[in-house]
Amino acid sequence: MTAPLAGVLAGQLVASVTMDHFGLLGLKSQPVSLGRAAEIVLLIAGVIMVRRF
């Protein structure tokens, strides 16, 4: 049950960062920073760890 929830959260974060980067839906465009990219990488690594263990 935890792995699907973690996957959904990771997908929402990636969608949010993508929408912010391109300024979709009338949002102010914000480039992807190193910190935001690190968040995505760490969250995806967490999803992989949850699925394996």
N, C-alpha and C positions, 0 to 999 in steps of 0.2 A: 504494500500500500504506500510505502514511503517513496519508492522509486518513481511511480507515476506523478506524484505530487511534486517531487523535485524536478522532474522533466517539464512539467507545466510551468513552474516558476522560472526555470532557465529559459524556456521559450518566451515567456512574457518579458523577461529582462532583455533578451535579444531583440524582440519586436519593439520595445520601448526605446532602446538605444538607436535602432535603425530609424524609427520615426523621428526621433530628435535630430539625428544626423542629417536627414534629408528635409526636415521641416514639413513633414506630411500632416494632413488634417489641420492646416493653418497654424501649426506650432512654430515657435521661433527655432531656427536652425542652430544646433549646437554641435560642433565637431566632436568626434569620439576622442576622448582623452586617454592617456595611459592608464589612469585609475579605473575608468569605466571598462576599458578592455581587460584589465586585470580582473575585475569583478566577474566578467563573463567567463573568462578562462577558469577561475577558481570555482565558480558555480557549476560549470560543466564537469570539471574534475570531481567535484562532490557528487554529482549525479552518477558518474562512472563508478565511483567508490561505493555508493549505496547499492548500485546494481550488482557489483561483484561480491560484496560481503553481505 
